[in-house]
Amino acid sequence: MTGPGEGARSFQRYRELAFAAIVLVAFAPSWMATYTATPRAFLVRPRVQPSLAEPPIFEERFVYNHRLTRFAHSPSLTEIANGELVLAWFGGDGEASASVELYQSSYRPEVGVWTRPKLVTDRERTQAELGRYIHTIGNPVLWTSPEGDIYLFYVTSWVAGWSGSSINLKVSRDRGNTWTPARRLVASPFFNSGTLVRNTPVAYTDGSIGVPAYHELLGVFPEILQVGDPGVVRGKNRIDDGKHALQPSVVVLDENRALALLRPRPNADRPARVLRADTMDGGRSWSRSTALDLLNPGASVVGLRLTDGSLLAVTNLSETSRNDMSLARSFDSGKTWRIVATIEHSEQGAQFAYPTILQARDGRIHLAYAWNYSRIKHVELNTAWLDAQGS
């Protein structure tokens, strides 16, 4: 006998399979024609040694003092030209709900307070800008160009499920005060459906952007899109085959090398660990994914290369639950990792999910995440604090 929700899930699965079969028959020729991306090289941040005089710093705060919506999820951080941080997330009655809206807030480090959240867009506004039906929106991803423009990638879906999703782009040229109308990125030949974003893009030396993405139609797999101006997908490359991983976080090591930390899909044949894939040619090709010695319950994971050359990863340190969020550090380009700090841990059922992380120009490290799916929390720290944990 099936449980209360199993019949609905089975029906949804059959509907997705039927939809996929129709698309496969109608678009088989275009499916066989693969995109090819030819990035020149990754744009690499210079290595900078932190100031030895700076004391350890660790501060934590909520982005807003009150609960803005019943559900808050999937934050994304970026630093803009004046040193401020901009944060975007989605909130509403629940994930994939028609009530979901995208919000943003700004943070001035010298003040130490986030501004009152403001609405960026919602389902109705996006629907009007795209001229097509939208059921829900989600997963905002921010990135600041070398020219100072803020790119906002986000997901829309025209069905009650992510198999009908596509990626959209808005741009702000005035520090997030106003945004251009949304435009869809053409990233899939299957009615342009099934492609989502989650983690921060990387830059190429030719001015294009590498957008980590993942696909949830006719399989689940991570990939990287090469996006040029003004938001045209030049090509894409799959990061991992099969149905083992999704939501890549790309960490650039040098002009040609990068690693992708991958969210594992629950699988009895594979350990509940963070997965890793590598590229040696600027993202054109990737190795098969392998499991790291970092626990993960099938949740979003992010990585970051610090200016001292070490790597930082954020994972839910559990095989079964998101009740823990921990920092791991690597000094050998991600080959080995050591847990250096626990940011959150709850034995009362609280959940901490979808981290986003960056290192600002002043050296401070900023982490934001969904705190129990009700608010967005911000943690600010520095490498002196990380080094103290390691000792």
C-alpha positions as CSV (number, residue, x, y, z in Angstrom):
1,M,0.0,0.0,0.0
2,T,1.4,3.4,-0.9
3,G,1.6,6.3,1.5
4,P,-0.5,9.5,1.2
5,G,2.0,11.2,-1.0
6,E,3.3,8.3,-3.0
7,G,0.5,8.2,-5.5
8,A,0.9,11.9,-6.3
9,R,4.7,11.5,-6.7
10,S,4.1,8.5,-9.0
11,F,1.7,10.5,-11.1
12,Q,4.1,13.4,-11.3
13,R,6.9,11.0,-12.4
14,Y,4.7,9.4,-15.1
15,R,3.7,12.9,-16.3
16,E,7.4,13.9,-16.5
17,L,8.3,10.7,-18.4
18,A,5.4,11.2,-20.9
19,F,6.5,14.8,-21.4
20,A,10.1,13.7,-21.9
21,A,9.1,11.1,-24.4
22,I,7.1,13.6,-26.5
23,V,10.0,16.0,-26.5
24,L,12.5,13.2,-27.4
25,V,10.5,12.2,-30.5
26,A,9.9,15.8,-31.6
27,F,13.4,17.1,-31.0
28,A,15.7,14.1,-31.4
29,P,17.8,15.8,-34.2
30,S,18.4,18.9,-32.1
31,W,19.2,16.8,-29.0
32,M,21.9,15.0,-30.9
33,A,23.5,18.2,-31.8
34,T,25.6,19.1,-28.8
35,Y,26.7,22.5,-27.7
36,T,30.4,23.1,-27.7
37,A,32.1,25.7,-25.5
38,T,35.5,27.1,-26.2
39,P,36.6,29.2,-23.3
40,R,40.0,30.7,-23.5
41,A,41.0,30.4,-19.8
42,F,39.6,31.0,-16.3
43,L,40.1,34.5,-14.9
44,V,42.1,34.0,-11.6
45,R,42.0,36.1,-8.5
46,P,45.6,37.1,-7.4
47,R,47.0,35.5,-4.3
48,V,47.2,37.9,-1.4
49,Q,48.6,37.1,2.0
50,P,46.3,38.3,4.8
51,S,47.4,40.9,7.3
52,L,49.1,39.3,10.3
53,A,48.0,42.1,12.5
54,E,44.3,41.4,12.1
55,P,42.8,39.6,15.1
56,P,40.4,36.7,14.7
57,I,36.9,37.9,13.7
58,F,33.7,35.9,13.8
59,E,30.3,37.6,13.7
60,E,26.8,36.3,13.0
61,R,23.5,38.1,12.4
62,F,20.2,37.6,10.6
63,V,19.7,39.5,7.4
64,Y,16.4,41.0,8.8
65,N,15.2,41.2,12.3
66,H,11.7,39.9,11.6
67,R,10.4,36.9,9.6
68,L,9.6,38.3,6.2
69,T,7.9,35.3,4.7
70,R,6.9,31.8,6.0
71,F,9.6,30.2,3.8
72,A,13.0,31.6,2.9
73,H,15.6,29.8,0.9
74,S,18.5,29.7,-1.6
75,P,20.5,32.9,-0.8
76,S,23.2,34.2,-3.1
77,L,25.9,36.7,-2.3
78,T,28.0,39.1,-4.4
79,E,30.3,42.1,-3.7
80,I,29.8,45.2,-5.8
81,A,32.2,48.0,-6.8
82,N,31.7,50.2,-3.7
83,G,32.5,47.3,-1.3
84,E,28.9,46.6,-0.3
85,L,27.5,43.1,-0.4
86,V,24.2,42.3,-2.2
87,L,22.2,39.3,-1.2
88,A,19.3,37.7,-3.0
89,W,17.0,34.9,-2.0
90,F,13.5,33.6,-2.6
91,G,10.6,33.6,-0.1
92,G,6.9,32.7,0.0
93,D,4.6,30.0,1.3
94,G,7.0,27.2,0.2
95,E,9.3,26.0,-2.5
96,A,7.8,25.9,-6.0
97,S,4.7,27.8,-4.7
98,A,3.1,30.4,-6.9
99,S,3.6,32.8,-4.0
100,V,7.4,32.8,-4.3
101,E,9.1,36.2,-4.7
102,L,12.7,37.2,-5.1
103,Y,14.1,39.6,-2.5
104,Q,17.4,41.5,-2.1
105,S,19.2,43.3,0.7
106,S,22.5,45.2,0.9
107,Y,25.2,45.2,3.6
108,R,27.8,47.9,4.3
109,P,30.7,46.4,6.2
110,E,31.5,49.6,8.0
111,V,27.9,49.8,9.3
112,G,27.4,46.1,10.0
113,V,23.7,46.1,9.3
114,W,21.6,44.7,6.4
115,T,19.1,47.0,4.7
116,R,15.4,46.3,4.8
117,P,14.7,43.6,2.1
118,K,13.0,44.8,-1.0
119,L,11.2,42.9,-3.8
120,V,13.1,42.2,-7.0
121,T,10.5,40.3,-8.9
122,D,7.7,37.8,-8.6
123,R,5.9,35.3,-10.8
124,E,3.5,37.8,-12.3
125,R,6.2,40.4,-13.1
126,T,8.4,37.7,-14.6
127,Q,5.5,36.3,-16.6
128,A,4.8,39.8,-18.1
129,E,8.4,40.4,-18.9
130,L,8.9,37.0,-20.6
131,G,5.5,37.0,-22.3
132,R,4.8,33.4,-21.2
133,Y,3.1,31.5,-18.4
134,I,5.2,31.0,-15.3
135,H,4.1,28.7,-12.4
136,T,6.8,29.5,-10.0
137,I,10.3,31.1,-9.7
138,G,13.3,30.3,-7.5
139,N,17.1,29.9,-7.0
140,P,18.5,33.4,-7.6
141,V,22.3,33.6,-8.4
142,L,24.2,36.8,-8.2
143,W,27.4,37.7,-10.0
144,T,29.3,41.1,-10.4
145,S,31.0,41.8,-13.7
146,P,34.4,43.5,-13.9
147,E,32.6,46.5,-15.2
148,G,30.4,46.6,-12.0
149,D,27.1,45.4,-13.5
150,I,25.2,42.9,-11.3
151,Y,23.9,39.8,-13.0
152,L,20.9,38.0,-11.5
153,F,20.3,34.5,-12.9
154,Y,17.2,32.8,-11.6
155,V,14.9,29.9,-12.3
156,T,11.4,29.8,-13.7
157,S,9.2,26.8,-14.2
158,W,6.0,26.5,-16.2
159,V,4.9,23.2,-14.5
160,A,4.5,22.1,-10.9
161,G,8.0,20.6,-10.8
162,W,11.5,21.5,-11.9
163,S,11.4,19.5,-15.1
164,G,9.8,22.5,-16.8
165,S,12.5,25.0,-15.6
166,S,14.6,27.4,-17.5
167,I,17.2,30.0,-16.6
168,N,16.5,33.7,-16.8
169,L,18.7,36.8,-16.5
170,K,18.2,40.3,-15.1
171,V,21.0,42.9,-15.0
172,S,21.4,46.0,-12.7
173,R,23.8,48.8,-13.7
174,D,23.0,50.9,-10.7
175,R,24.1,48.8,-7.8
176,G,20.9,46.8,-7.6
177,N,18.5,49.8,-7.5
178,T,16.8,48.9,-10.8
179,W,16.9,45.8,-13.0
180,T,16.4,45.1,-16.6
181,P,13.4,43.0,-17.7
182,A,14.0,39.3,-17.5
183,R,15.2,37.4,-20.6
184,R,15.4,33.6,-21.0
185,L,18.7,31.9,-21.6
186,V,18.4,29.1,-24.3
187,A,20.3,26.3,-22.6
188,S,18.4,23.2,-23.7
189,P,16.9,22.0,-27.0
190,F,14.0,20.3,-25.1
191,F,11.6,23.2,-25.2
192,N,14.4,24.9,-23.3
193,S,13.2,23.0,-20.2
194,G,14.9,21.3,-17.3
195,T,17.9,23.5,-16.7
196,L,18.5,25.3,-13.3
197,V,21.1,27.3,-11.5
198,R,22.3,27.3,-7.9
199,N,25.9,28.5,-7.4
200,T,28.1,31.4,-8.2
201,P,29.5,31.8,-11.8
202,V,33.2,32.1,-12.7
203,A,34.8,34.5,-15.2
204,Y,36.8,33.7,-18.3
205,T,39.6,35.8,-19.7
206,D,37.6,36.4,-22.9
207,G,34.9,38.2,-21.0
208,S,32.4,35.4,-21.0
209,I,30.9,33.8,-17.8
210,G,31.0,30.2,-16.7
211,V,27.6,29.5,-15.1
212,P,27.4,26.3,-13.0
213,A,24.0,24.7,-13.8
214,Y,22.2,21.3,-13.6
215,H,19.6,19.5,-15.6
216,E,16.5,17.7,-14.3
217,L,14.9,16.3,-17.5
218,L,15.8,13.0,-19.1
219,G,18.3,12.5,-16.3
220,V,19.9,14.6,-13.6
221,F,23.4,15.9,-14.2
222,P,25.6,19.0,-13.6
223,E,27.0,21.1,-16.3
224,I,28.6,24.5,-16.9
225,L,27.2,27.0,-19.4
226,Q,29.4,29.5,-21.2
227,V,27.4,32.7,-21.3
228,G,28.4,35.8,-23.3
229,D,27.0,39.3,-23.4
230,P,24.1,40.0,-23.5
231,G,23.1,36.7,-21.9
232,V,23.6,34.4,-24.9
233,V,24.6,30.8,-24.2
234,R,27.6,30.1,-26.4
235,G,27.9,26.5,-25.3
236,K,27.8,24.1,-22.4
237,N,29.8,21.2,-21.1
238,R,28.6,18.4,-18.9
239,I,30.5,17.9,-15.7
240,D,29.3,14.5,-14.7
241,D,27.3,11.7,-16.4
242,G,24.4,9.7,-15.1
243,K,22.3,10.6,-12.1
244,H,24.9,10.8,-9.3
245,A,25.2,14.6,-8.8
246,L,23.8,18.1,-9.3
247,Q,24.3,21.7,-8.3
248,P,28.0,22.1,-9.1
249,S,30.1,24.7,-7.2
250,V,33.1,25.6,-9.4
251,V,36.4,26.5,-7.7
252,V,39.0,28.0,-10.0
253,L,42.6,26.9,-9.2
254,D,44.5,28.5,-12.1
255,E,43.9,29.5,-15.7
256,N,43.2,26.0,-16.8
257,R,42.4,24.0,-13.7
258,A,39.2,24.0,-11.6
259,L,37.3,21.6,-9.4
260,A,33.6,21.2,-9.0
261,L,32.2,20.3,-5.6
262,L,28.9,18.5,-6.3
263,R,25.8,17.8,-4.3
264,P,25.3,14.0,-4.3
265,R,22.0,12.4,-5.1
266,P,20.9,9.8,-2.5
267,N,22.1,6.4,-3.7
268,A,22.5,3.2,-1.8
269,D,25.4,2.2,-4.0
270,R,27.4,5.4,-3.3
271,P,28.5,6.9,0.0
272,A,26.8,10.0,1.4
273,R,29.7,12.2,0.6
274,V,30.5,15.4,-1.3
275,L,31.5,14.6,-4.8
276,R,34.3,16.2,-6.8
277,A,35.1,16.5,-10.5
278,D,38.1,18.2,-12.1
279,T,38.9,20.1,-15.3
280,M,42.4,20.7,-16.8
281,D,41.3,22.6,-19.9
282,G,39.3,25.6,-18.7
283,G,36.0,23.6,-18.4
284,R,35.9,21.9,-21.8
285,S,36.1,18.5,-20.2
286,W,35.7,17.1,-16.7
287,S,36.8,14.0,-14.9
288,R,34.4,11.4,-13.5
289,S,33.1,12.4,-10.1
290,T,34.7,10.8,-7.0
291,A,33.6,10.9,-3.4
292,L,35.6,13.1,-0.9
293,D,35.9,12.4,2.8
294,L,33.2,15.0,3.6
295,L,29.8,13.9,4.8
296,N,26.8,15.2,3.0
297,P,23.1,14.1,3.1
298,G,22.4,15.0,-0.5
299,A,22.3,18.8,0.1
300,S,23.8,21.8,-1.6
301,V,27.5,22.3,-1.0
302,V,29.8,25.3,-2.0
303,G,33.5,25.8,-2.3
304,L,35.7,28.9,-2.4
305,R,39.4,29.6,-3.1
306,L,40.8,32.0,-0.5
307,T,43.3,34.6,-1.5
308,D,46.0,32.7,0.5
309,G,45.6,29.8,-1.9
310,S,43.7,27.5,0.5
311,L,40.2,26.2,-0.3
312,L,37.1,26.4,1.9
313,A,34.0,24.2,1.6
314,V,30.7,24.4,3.3
315,T,28.7,21.2,3.8
316,N,26.0,19.7,6.0
317,L,28.2,17.3,8.0
318,S,25.8,14.4,8.2
319,E,24.7,11.4,6.1
320,T,21.0,11.9,6.8
321,S,20.2,15.4,7.9
322,R,20.7,19.1,7.3
323,N,20.9,19.8,11.1
324,D,24.6,20.6,10.8
325,M,26.6,23.1,8.8
326,S,30.4,22.9,8.9
327,L,33.4,24.5,7.3
328,A,36.2,22.3,5.8
329,R,39.6,23.6,4.6
330,S,42.1,22.2,2.2
331,F,45.7,23.2,1.6
332,D,46.4,20.8,-1.3
333,S,44.0,22.0,-4.0
334,G,41.1,20.0,-2.6
335,K,42.8,16.6,-2.4
336,T,42.3,16.3,1.3
337,W,40.0,18.2,3.7
338,R,39.8,18.8,7.4
339,I,36.8,20.1,9.3
340,V,37.8,23.3,11.0
341,A,34.6,24.7,12.5
342,T,30.9,23.9,13.0
343,I,28.8,26.9,12.2
344,E,25.4,25.4,13.2
345,H,24.3,22.2,14.8
346,S,20.8,21.3,16.2
347,E,19.5,18.3,18.0
348,Q,16.0,19.8,18.0
349,G,15.3,19.3,14.2
350,A,16.4,22.8,12.9
351,Q,17.7,22.7,9.3
352,F,20.5,24.8,7.7
353,A,20.7,24.7,3.9
354,Y,21.9,26.1,0.7
355,P,25.0,28.1,1.7
356,T,26.6,30.8,-0.4
357,I,30.1,32.1,0.3
358,L,32.6,34.8,-0.9
359,Q,35.7,36.5,0.2
360,A,35.5,40.3,-0.2
361,R,38.3,42.6,-1.3
362,D,39.1,43.5,2.3
363,G,39.8,39.8,3.0
364,R,36.7,39.2,5.1
365,I,34.8,35.9,4.4
366,H,31.0,36.1,4.2
367,L,28.7,33.1,4.5
368,A,24.9,33.2,4.2
369,Y,22.4,30.3,4.3
370,A,18.8,29.4,4.9
371,W,18.3,29.2,8.6
372,N,15.6,26.6,9.3
373,Y,14.0,27.6,6.0
374,S,12.4,30.6,7.7
375,R,15.2,33.3,7.7
376,I,18.5,34.1,6.0
377,K,21.5,34.1,8.3
378,H,24.9,35.9,7.7
379,V,28.2,34.9,9.2
380,E,31.3,37.1,8.8
381,L,34.8,35.8,9.6
382,N,38.4,36.1,8.5
383,T,41.4,33.8,7.8
384,A,42.9,34.7,11.3
385,W,39.8,33.1,12.8
386,L,40.0,30.1,10.5
387,D,43.7,29.7,11.3
388,A,42.9,29.8,15.1
389,Q,40.3,27.0,14.6
390,G,42.9,24.9,12.8
391,S,45.3,25.2,15.7
